[in-house]
Amino acid sequence: MLYFKLINSSFKRNMRSYGPYLMATIMLVAINYIFLAIEANSSLKKLNTGAVTSAMLDLGFKFIFLVTLAFLIYVNRFLWQQRSREIGLYSMLGMTSHNLQLLTIIEKCYLMIISLVAGLAFGIIFEKLAFLGLGYLLNIGHLAQPWFVSSAITKTIILTGCLFAIIMVIDLVKLHRLTPNQLWHPEAVSPKRHGIFYPIAGILGFALLIWAYYITLTIKPKISAISHFLLAVILLVIGTYLVFIIGSIILLKLLQKNKRFYYKPRHFIAVSGMIQRMQQNGASLATICLLCSSILVILFTSITLYVGIGSTVKSYAPEDVVITSNQRLTTEQKSSINTTARQHHAKINHYLTYKMTTPQYGYWRDNKFISQGSIQKMDNKTSSSVILLTTNEYNRITDQHVHLAGNEALTYTNNKGHAGTLIVNDQKYHARKLQHFSGYFNPDHSIYTPTYR
């Protein structure tokens, strides 16, 4: 068939263009399959932390998918710039718009099949390595993983098909809008920038970036934190593209209108050249910026999580063995603990027991704690928890002799915390902040930092 002959000959002539494109798409398919395969692992879900790990993997996959979409659009634009002259030549030689559209559809299907076959092959191979790395990071050695995950393969094929359908539609729209002469001379195509919506879009880009960074800097550990993070990512992506494509041109145009600044040899050449470059490559620069930012976010997030494992485990279990109960340990329970310790050749140095209230979950409104009850009653407003101790228990634990009046309290938390005049359970206290409390721990292993009083 003529179309396949044209595509094969184009592949041979333009391997320098198709090679990096296929390498990029194969890598993206493999990465998406690896995330989906690990997320679908049954033995991982059976762990105590399986639900949290699956949620984090799901969040990571959504982020990777957005990055994949942006990167695929970028590399497709690069391929289009390399092949536009060839398509323009076909049009001048007599191929109709319908013929060129059919050629583009066949070419994209051709590329998608190659990307899927090679990407899934590499994904299945390197998924084992990624799974071993995850097991090492989680310090778990009994996870089982099949050679391939059929559900992950199916999802990867569907998602990859959707991505290639999007870039196929983009190419078909370009073919419909451009003339043969514009295809032959793509550098001569200059998009029109008229109307009031153009400056509004540029201002909107800066506003979206400010909004995204505001959400990121003011977000608190809540159930809604993940949805807020995704909203910030979406706002950041849209804002970055608007700033690079439109906002940068607006700023450069303002500099161009400043005659004292613009009509100088250095400024004239720099500003005029930058305007032309941003008009042609604004979207590409935005994509590169987002990709570099995503790499830094993933890198530093991974480093922070890994480095913070020790402090997190210490807050969950400050001692080797921690038992929480709604009543004192019986003699039989203590005997069972001693028997278990001897069986595992462990030595119990001392018992440390103390009474405290069940953690009350809620949120702070100024200096007033709004209690919502137990952890089962938390909602999107929940951001903290409060645990109460008596003065006698505190003195016994710390071996101190603290005397407090009826309206006085001591507070401790491992973050900024609250001090001064506080209202808890409709009672007003004058609270002093402690610098250290050896009995601090997070009994429910929740994301909310408890405050001891």
RAWO-V254417 format. One record per residue. N is the residue number from 1. RES is the residue in three letters. PSI is psi as a letter, one per 40 degrees, with the letter a starting at -180 (* if undefined). D_FIRST is the distance of its C-alpha to the first C-alpha in Angstrom with 2 decimals. Layout:
n=N res=RES psi=PSI d_first=D_FIRST
n=N res=RES psi=PSI d_first=D_FIRST
//
This chain:
n=1 res=MET psi=i d_first=0.00
n=2 res=LEU psi=d d_first=3.81
n=3 res=TYR psi=d d_first=5.61
n=4 res=PHE psi=d d_first=5.59
n=5 res=LYS psi=d d_first=6.43
n=6 res=LEU psi=d d_first=8.87
n=7 res=ILE psi=d d_first=10.25
n=8 res=ASN psi=d d_first=10.86
n=9 res=SER psi=d d_first=12.49
n=10 res=SER psi=d d_first=14.37
n=11 res=PHE psi=d d_first=15.59
n=12 res=LYS psi=d d_first=16.96
n=13 res=ARG psi=d d_first=18.66
n=14 res=ASN psi=f d_first=20.05
n=15 res=MET psi=d d_first=21.12
n=16 res=ARG psi=d d_first=24.60
n=17 res=SER psi=d d_first=23.54
n=18 res=TYR psi=d d_first=21.19
n=19 res=GLY psi=d d_first=23.74
n=20 res=PRO psi=d d_first=26.67
n=21 res=TYR psi=d d_first=24.57
n=22 res=LEU psi=d d_first=23.35
n=23 res=MET psi=d d_first=26.90
n=24 res=ALA psi=d d_first=28.35
n=25 res=THR psi=d d_first=26.18
n=26 res=ILE psi=d d_first=26.68
n=27 res=MET psi=d d_first=30.39
n=28 res=LEU psi=d d_first=30.59
n=29 res=VAL psi=d d_first=28.97
n=30 res=ALA psi=d d_first=31.37
n=31 res=ILE psi=d d_first=34.38
n=32 res=ASN psi=d d_first=33.74
n=33 res=TYR psi=d d_first=33.39
n=34 res=ILE psi=d d_first=36.62
n=35 res=PHE psi=d d_first=38.55
n=36 res=LEU psi=d d_first=37.41
n=37 res=ALA psi=d d_first=38.15
n=38 res=ILE psi=d d_first=41.61
n=39 res=GLU psi=d d_first=42.38
n=40 res=ALA psi=e d_first=41.62
n=41 res=ASN psi=h d_first=43.88
n=42 res=SER psi=d d_first=46.56
n=43 res=SER psi=d d_first=49.22
n=44 res=LEU psi=d d_first=49.07
n=45 res=LYS psi=d d_first=49.82
n=46 res=LYS psi=e d_first=52.87
n=47 res=LEU psi=i d_first=54.64
n=48 res=ASN psi=d d_first=57.45
n=49 res=THR psi=e d_first=55.38
n=50 res=GLY psi=d d_first=52.13
n=51 res=ALA psi=d d_first=52.03
n=52 res=VAL psi=d d_first=52.60
n=53 res=THR psi=d d_first=50.07
n=54 res=SER psi=d d_first=47.39
n=55 res=ALA psi=d d_first=48.22
n=56 res=MET psi=d d_first=47.96
n=57 res=LEU psi=d d_first=44.60
n=58 res=ASP psi=d d_first=43.34
n=59 res=LEU psi=d d_first=44.61
n=60 res=GLY psi=d d_first=43.03
n=61 res=PHE psi=d d_first=39.64
n=62 res=LYS psi=d d_first=39.80
n=63 res=PHE psi=d d_first=40.68
n=64 res=ILE psi=d d_first=37.90
n=65 res=PHE psi=d d_first=35.38
n=66 res=LEU psi=d d_first=36.58
n=67 res=VAL psi=d d_first=36.35
n=68 res=THR psi=d d_first=32.81
n=69 res=LEU psi=d d_first=31.78
n=70 res=ALA psi=d d_first=33.52
n=71 res=PHE psi=d d_first=32.16
n=72 res=LEU psi=d d_first=28.53
n=73 res=ILE psi=d d_first=28.86
n=74 res=TYR psi=d d_first=30.42
n=75 res=VAL psi=d d_first=27.82
n=76 res=ASN psi=d d_first=25.04
n=77 res=ARG psi=d d_first=27.07
n=78 res=PHE psi=d d_first=27.31
n=79 res=LEU psi=d d_first=23.54
n=80 res=TRP psi=d d_first=23.21
n=81 res=GLN psi=d d_first=25.87
n=82 res=GLN psi=d d_first=24.06
n=83 res=ARG psi=e d_first=20.69
n=84 res=SER psi=d d_first=22.12
n=85 res=ARG psi=d d_first=22.46
n=86 res=GLU psi=d d_first=18.82
n=87 res=ILE psi=d d_first=17.89
n=88 res=GLY psi=d d_first=20.72
n=89 res=LEU psi=d d_first=19.45
n=90 res=TYR psi=d d_first=16.07
n=91 res=SER psi=d d_first=18.36
n=92 res=MET psi=d d_first=20.64
n=93 res=LEU psi=e d_first=18.02
n=94 res=GLY psi=e d_first=17.32
n=95 res=MET psi=h d_first=14.97
n=96 res=THR psi=i d_first=16.88
n=97 res=SER psi=d d_first=18.25
n=98 res=HIS psi=d d_first=16.13
n=99 res=ASN psi=d d_first=12.86
n=100 res=LEU psi=d d_first=14.55
n=101 res=GLN psi=d d_first=15.75
n=102 res=LEU psi=d d_first=12.48
n=103 res=LEU psi=d d_first=11.24
n=104 res=THR psi=d d_first=14.64
n=105 res=ILE psi=d d_first=14.56
n=106 res=ILE psi=d d_first=11.46
n=107 res=GLU psi=d d_first=13.16
n=108 res=LYS psi=d d_first=16.44
n=109 res=CYS psi=d d_first=15.38
n=110 res=TYR psi=d d_first=14.02
n=111 res=LEU psi=d d_first=17.40
n=112 res=MET psi=d d_first=19.37
n=113 res=ILE psi=d d_first=18.33
n=114 res=ILE psi=d d_first=19.21
n=115 res=SER psi=d d_first=22.38
n=116 res=LEU psi=d d_first=23.42
n=117 res=VAL psi=d d_first=23.09
n=118 res=ALA psi=d d_first=24.82
n=119 res=GLY psi=d d_first=27.22
n=120 res=LEU psi=d d_first=28.40
n=121 res=ALA psi=d d_first=28.92
n=122 res=PHE psi=d d_first=31.05
n=123 res=GLY psi=d d_first=32.71
n=124 res=ILE psi=d d_first=33.84
n=125 res=ILE psi=d d_first=35.23
n=126 res=PHE psi=e d_first=37.04
n=127 res=GLU psi=d d_first=38.16
n=128 res=LYS psi=d d_first=40.76
n=129 res=LEU psi=d d_first=42.11
n=130 res=ALA psi=d d_first=42.24
n=131 res=PHE psi=d d_first=44.03
n=132 res=LEU psi=d d_first=46.55
n=133 res=GLY psi=d d_first=47.18
n=134 res=LEU psi=d d_first=47.80
n=135 res=GLY psi=d d_first=50.18
n=136 res=TYR psi=d d_first=52.01
n=137 res=LEU psi=d d_first=52.41
n=138 res=LEU psi=e d_first=53.70
n=139 res=ASN psi=f d_first=55.87
n=140 res=ILE psi=h d_first=54.61
n=141 res=GLY psi=e d_first=53.93
n=142 res=HIS psi=f d_first=53.33
n=143 res=LEU psi=h d_first=49.98
n=144 res=ALA psi=i d_first=47.42
n=145 res=GLN psi=h d_first=43.66
n=146 res=PRO psi=i d_first=41.05
n=147 res=TRP psi=d d_first=38.16
n=148 res=PHE psi=i d_first=35.72
n=149 res=VAL psi=h d_first=36.33
n=150 res=SER psi=d d_first=34.02
n=151 res=SER psi=d d_first=35.16
n=152 res=ALA psi=d d_first=34.43
n=153 res=ILE psi=d d_first=30.90
n=154 res=THR psi=d d_first=30.28
n=155 res=LYS psi=d d_first=31.82
n=156 res=THR psi=d d_first=29.90
n=157 res=ILE psi=d d_first=26.52
n=158 res=ILE psi=d d_first=27.70
n=159 res=LEU psi=d d_first=29.15
n=160 res=THR psi=d d_first=26.24
n=161 res=GLY psi=d d_first=23.93
n=162 res=CYS psi=d d_first=26.48
n=163 res=LEU psi=d d_first=26.65
n=164 res=PHE psi=d d_first=22.94
n=165 res=ALA psi=d d_first=23.06
n=166 res=ILE psi=d d_first=25.91
n=167 res=ILE psi=d d_first=24.29
n=168 res=MET psi=d d_first=21.10
n=169 res=VAL psi=d d_first=23.52
n=170 res=ILE psi=d d_first=25.28
n=171 res=ASP psi=d d_first=22.21
n=172 res=LEU psi=d d_first=21.31
n=173 res=VAL psi=d d_first=24.97
n=174 res=LYS psi=d d_first=24.95
n=175 res=LEU psi=d d_first=21.99
n=176 res=HIS psi=d d_first=23.93
n=177 res=ARG psi=d d_first=27.18
n=178 res=LEU psi=i d_first=26.37
n=179 res=THR psi=i d_first=26.01
n=180 res=PRO psi=d d_first=23.82
n=181 res=ASN psi=d d_first=27.09
n=182 res=GLN psi=d d_first=27.87
n=183 res=LEU psi=d d_first=24.50
n=184 res=TRP psi=d d_first=25.16
n=185 res=HIS psi=g d_first=28.75
n=186 res=PRO psi=d d_first=28.82
n=187 res=GLU psi=e d_first=32.33
n=188 res=ALA psi=e d_first=33.60
n=189 res=VAL psi=h d_first=32.81
n=190 res=SER psi=h d_first=36.15
n=191 res=PRO psi=i d_first=36.47
n=192 res=LYS psi=h d_first=39.39
n=193 res=ARG psi=g d_first=42.25
n=194 res=HIS psi=i d_first=44.67
n=195 res=GLY psi=i d_first=46.77
n=196 res=ILE psi=d d_first=49.28
n=197 res=PHE psi=d d_first=46.75
n=198 res=TYR psi=d d_first=45.62
n=199 res=PRO psi=d d_first=49.01
n=200 res=ILE psi=d d_first=49.48
n=201 res=ALA psi=d d_first=46.24
n=202 res=GLY psi=d d_first=47.49
n=203 res=ILE psi=d d_first=50.87
n=204 res=LEU psi=d d_first=49.21
n=205 res=GLY psi=d d_first=47.30
n=206 res=PHE psi=d d_first=50.61
n=207 res=ALA psi=d d_first=52.22
n=208 res=LEU psi=d d_first=49.53
n=209 res=LEU psi=d d_first=49.93
n=210 res=ILE psi=d d_first=53.71
n=211 res=TRP psi=d d_first=53.38
n=212 res=ALA psi=d d_first=51.09
n=213 res=TYR psi=d d_first=53.52
n=214 res=TYR psi=d d_first=56.47
n=215 res=ILE psi=d d_first=55.04
n=216 res=THR psi=d d_first=54.37
n=217 res=LEU psi=d d_first=57.90
n=218 res=THR psi=e d_first=59.80
n=219 res=ILE psi=i d_first=58.02
n=220 res=LYS psi=i d_first=60.34
n=221 res=PRO psi=g d_first=59.80
n=222 res=LYS psi=i d_first=59.11
n=223 res=ILE psi=d d_first=56.81
n=224 res=SER psi=e d_first=54.99
n=225 res=ALA psi=d d_first=54.49
n=226 res=ILE psi=d d_first=50.93
n=227 res=SER psi=d d_first=49.90
n=228 res=HIS psi=d d_first=51.69
n=229 res=PHE psi=d d_first=49.86
n=230 res=LEU psi=d d_first=46.46
n=231 res=LEU psi=d d_first=47.66
n=232 res=ALA psi=d d_first=48.72
n=233 res=VAL psi=d d_first=45.33
n=234 res=ILE psi=d d_first=43.52
n=235 res=LEU psi=d d_first=46.06
n=236 res=LEU psi=d d_first=45.72
n=237 res=VAL psi=d d_first=41.92
n=238 res=ILE psi=d d_first=42.12
n=239 res=GLY psi=d d_first=45.17
n=240 res=THR psi=d d_first=43.70
n=241 res=TYR psi=d d_first=40.64
n=242 res=LEU psi=d d_first=42.92
n=243 res=VAL psi=d d_first=45.38
n=244 res=PHE psi=d d_first=42.88
n=245 res=ILE psi=d d_first=40.81
n=246 res=ILE psi=d d_first=43.71
n=247 res=GLY psi=d d_first=47.03
n=248 res=SER psi=d d_first=46.70
n=249 res=ILE psi=d d_first=45.97
n=250 res=ILE psi=d d_first=49.02
n=251 res=LEU psi=d d_first=51.26
n=252 res=LEU psi=d d_first=50.10
n=253 res=LYS psi=d d_first=50.65
n=254 res=LEU psi=d d_first=54.14
n=255 res=LEU psi=d d_first=54.84
n=256 res=GLN psi=d d_first=53.60
n=257 res=LYS psi=e d_first=56.10
n=258 res=ASN psi=g d_first=58.92
n=259 res=LYS psi=d d_first=59.97
n=260 res=ARG psi=d d_first=62.43
n=261 res=PHE psi=d d_first=59.79
n=262 res=TYR psi=d d_first=56.71
n=263 res=TYR psi=f d_first=58.24
n=264 res=LYS psi=i d_first=58.94
n=265 res=PRO psi=d d_first=56.94
n=266 res=ARG psi=d d_first=55.78
n=267 res=HIS psi=d d_first=55.13
n=268 res=PHE psi=d d_first=53.46
n=269 res=ILE psi=d d_first=50.79
n=270 res=ALA psi=d d_first=50.28
n=271 res=VAL psi=d d_first=50.05
n=272 res=SER psi=d d_first=47.85
n=273 res=GLY psi=d d_first=45.44
n=274 res=MET psi=d d_first=45.42
n=275 res=ILE psi=d d_first=44.66
n=276 res=GLN psi=d d_first=41.55
n=277 res=ARG psi=d d_first=40.41
n=278 res=MET psi=d d_first=41.05
n=279 res=GLN psi=d d_first=39.24
n=280 res=GLN psi=d d_first=36.08
n=281 res=ASN psi=e d_first=36.38
n=282 res=GLY psi=d d_first=38.71
n=283 res=ALA psi=d d_first=36.25
n=284 res=SER psi=d d_first=35.17
n=285 res=LEU psi=d d_first=38.84
n=286 res=ALA psi=d d_first=39.62
n=287 res=THR psi=d d_first=36.92
n=288 res=ILE psi=d d_first=38.29
n=289 res=CYS psi=d d_first=41.80
n=290 res=LEU psi=d d_first=40.98
n=291 res=LEU psi=d d_first=39.28
n=292 res=CYS psi=d d_first=42.31
n=293 res=SER psi=d d_first=44.67
n=294 res=SER psi=d d_first=42.97
n=295 res=ILE psi=d d_first=43.28
n=296 res=LEU psi=d d_first=46.96
n=297 res=VAL psi=d d_first=47.59
n=298 res=ILE psi=d d_first=46.13
n=299 res=LEU psi=d d_first=47.94
n=300 res=PHE psi=d d_first=51.34
n=301 res=THR psi=d d_first=51.10
n=302 res=SER psi=d d_first=50.49
n=303 res=ILE psi=d d_first=53.33
n=304 res=THR psi=d d_first=55.67
n=305 res=LEU psi=d d_first=55.02
n=306 res=TYR psi=d d_first=55.51
n=307 res=VAL psi=d d_first=58.63
n=308 res=GLY psi=e d_first=60.06
n=309 res=ILE psi=d d_first=59.89
n=310 res=GLY psi=d d_first=63.49
n=311 res=SER psi=d d_first=64.99
n=312 res=THR psi=d d_first=63.11
n=313 res=VAL psi=d d_first=64.32
n=314 res=LYS psi=d d_first=67.84
n=315 res=SER psi=d d_first=67.87
n=316 res=TYR psi=d d_first=66.75
n=317 res=ALA psi=g d_first=69.15
n=318 res=PRO psi=d d_first=71.77
n=319 res=GLU psi=i d_first=73.30
n=320 res=ASP psi=d d_first=71.89
n=321 res=VAL psi=h d_first=72.67
n=322 res=VAL psi=h d_first=72.90
n=323 res=ILE psi=h d_first=73.96
n=324 res=THR psi=h d_first=74.12
n=325 res=SER psi=i d_first=76.10
n=326 res=ASN psi=e d_first=77.95
n=327 res=GLN psi=i d_first=81.14
n=328 res=ARG psi=i d_first=82.97
n=329 res=LEU psi=h d_first=82.05
n=330 res=THR psi=i d_first=84.29
n=331 res=THR psi=d d_first=86.14
n=332 res=GLU psi=d d_first=83.78
n=333 res=GLN psi=d d_first=80.72
n=334 res=LYS psi=d d_first=82.29
n=335 res=SER psi=d d_first=83.16
n=336 res=SER psi=d d_first=79.57
n=337 res=ILE psi=d d_first=78.31
n=338 res=ASN psi=d d_first=80.80
n=339 res=THR psi=d d_first=79.85
n=340 res=THR psi=d d_first=76.13
n=341 res=ALA psi=d d_first=76.93
n=342 res=ARG psi=d d_first=79.00
n=343 res=GLN psi=d d_first=76.28
n=344 res=HIS psi=e d_first=73.85
n=345 res=HIS psi=f d_first=76.55
n=346 res=ALA psi=i d_first=76.53
n=347 res=LYS psi=h d_first=79.62
n=348 res=ILE psi=h d_first=80.47
n=349 res=ASN psi=d d_first=82.44
n=350 res=HIS psi=i d_first=83.38
n=351 res=TYR psi=h d_first=82.52
n=352 res=LEU psi=h d_first=81.94
n=353 res=THR psi=i d_first=82.13
n=354 res=TYR psi=i d_first=82.44
n=355 res=LYS psi=i d_first=82.12
n=356 res=MET psi=i d_first=79.77
n=357 res=THR psi=i d_first=78.41
n=358 res=THR psi=h d_first=75.02
n=359 res=PRO psi=h d_first=72.53
n=360 res=GLN psi=h d_first=72.44
n=361 res=TYR psi=i d_first=69.05
n=362 res=GLY psi=a d_first=68.78
n=363 res=TYR psi=i d_first=68.42
n=364 res=TRP psi=h d_first=70.70
n=365 res=ARG psi=h d_first=71.68
n=366 res=ASP psi=b d_first=73.58
n=367 res=ASN psi=f d_first=76.20
n=368 res=LYS psi=h d_first=76.15
n=369 res=PHE psi=h d_first=74.26
n=370 res=ILE psi=h d_first=72.77
n=371 res=SER psi=h d_first=72.68
n=372 res=GLN psi=e d_first=70.07
n=373 res=GLY psi=a d_first=71.32
n=374 res=SER psi=i d_first=69.55
n=375 res=ILE psi=d d_first=66.06
n=376 res=GLN psi=e d_first=64.80
n=377 res=LYS psi=e d_first=65.72
n=378 res=MET psi=i d_first=63.87
n=379 res=ASP psi=a d_first=61.41
n=380 res=ASN psi=e d_first=59.55
n=381 res=LYS psi=d d_first=62.90
n=382 res=THR psi=h d_first=64.05
n=383 res=SER psi=e d_first=64.37
n=384 res=SER psi=i d_first=67.38
n=385 res=SER psi=i d_first=69.91
n=386 res=VAL psi=h d_first=73.67
n=387 res=ILE psi=h d_first=75.79
n=388 res=LEU psi=h d_first=79.60
n=389 res=LEU psi=i d_first=82.19
n=390 res=THR psi=i d_first=85.96
n=391 res=THR psi=d d_first=88.06
n=392 res=ASN psi=d d_first=89.72
n=393 res=GLU psi=d d_first=86.39
n=394 res=TYR psi=d d_first=85.26
n=395 res=ASN psi=d d_first=88.56
n=396 res=ARG psi=d d_first=88.38
n=397 res=ILE psi=d d_first=84.83
n=398 res=THR psi=e d_first=85.44
n=399 res=ASP psi=f d_first=89.14
n=400 res=GLN psi=i d_first=90.17
n=401 res=HIS psi=g d_first=92.83
n=402 res=VAL psi=h d_first=91.15
n=403 res=HIS psi=h d_first=93.12
n=404 res=LEU psi=i d_first=91.37
n=405 res=ALA psi=i d_first=92.87
n=406 res=GLY psi=d d_first=91.65
n=407 res=ASN psi=e d_first=89.28
n=408 res=GLU psi=i d_first=88.05
n=409 res=ALA psi=i d_first=84.96
n=410 res=LEU psi=i d_first=83.01
n=411 res=THR psi=i d_first=79.20
n=412 res=TYR psi=h d_first=76.64
n=413 res=THR psi=i d_first=72.87
n=414 res=ASN psi=e d_first=70.53
n=415 res=ASN psi=a d_first=69.09
n=416 res=LYS psi=d d_first=70.72
n=417 res=GLY psi=a d_first=72.42
n=418 res=HIS psi=i d_first=75.13
n=419 res=ALA psi=i d_first=78.81
n=420 res=GLY psi=a d_first=81.74
n=421 res=THR psi=h d_first=82.55
n=422 res=LEU psi=i d_first=80.24
n=423 res=ILE psi=h d_first=80.25
n=424 res=VAL psi=h d_first=79.21
n=425 res=ASN psi=f d_first=79.94
n=426 res=ASP psi=e d_first=81.90
n=427 res=GLN psi=h d_first=84.25
n=428 res=LYS psi=h d_first=84.66
n=429 res=TYR psi=i d_first=84.88
n=430 res=HIS psi=h d_first=85.56
n=431 res=ALA psi=h d_first=83.10
n=432 res=ARG psi=h d_first=83.21
n=433 res=LYS psi=h d_first=80.11
n=434 res=LEU psi=i d_first=80.35
n=435 res=GLN psi=d d_first=78.83
n=436 res=HIS psi=i d_first=78.41
n=437 res=PHE psi=h d_first=78.62
n=438 res=SER psi=d d_first=78.28
n=439 res=GLY psi=e d_first=77.68
n=440 res=TYR psi=h d_first=74.54
n=441 res=PHE psi=i d_first=71.45
n=442 res=ASN psi=g d_first=68.76
n=443 res=PRO psi=d d_first=69.71
n=444 res=ASP psi=e d_first=66.73
n=445 res=HIS psi=f d_first=64.13
n=446 res=SER psi=i d_first=62.76
n=447 res=ILE psi=e d_first=61.07
n=448 res=TYR psi=h d_first=64.20
n=449 res=THR psi=h d_first=66.87
n=450 res=PRO psi=i d_first=70.24
n=451 res=THR psi=h d_first=73.41
n=452 res=TYR psi=h d_first=76.62
n=453 res=ARG psi=* d_first=79.92
//
